[in-house]
Structure formats: C-alpha cells, structure tokens
C-alpha cells in the first residue's frame, strides 16, 4: 500500500502530465492552423501566377 505522501506525489505528477499534454495540444493546434493558412496563401499565389494548374 502506498503511503499518503507517495500517493499525493503520484497525483501531482499525473496532474502535471495532463497539464503539459493539454498545453502541448493547444500549441500544436495553433501551429497547424498557422501552417495551413500559410500553405493556402502560397498555393493561391502559385495558382494566380500560373505555376499550379488545379482543375477547379
């Protein structure tokens, strides 16, 4: 059986891991949105310049 101090430290470690995961997911989502916007702008620029022939 775990001692109360060990149990408290285990709970704190789990909470810290969850917090780090949530922050990492938020950063990843923001980064993915920015990369998607930049890629869309570049693709529109290439399409307007005639370098990409997309069948729209």
CORQUIPE-V845018 format. One record per pair of residues at least 12 apart in sequence whose C-alpha atoms are under 10 Angstrom apart, sorted by sequence separation. I is the first residue (numbers start at 1). J is the second residue. If there is no record, write none. Layout:
# CORQUIPE-V845018
i-><I;I>
j-><J;J>
This chain:
# CORQUIPE-V845018
none
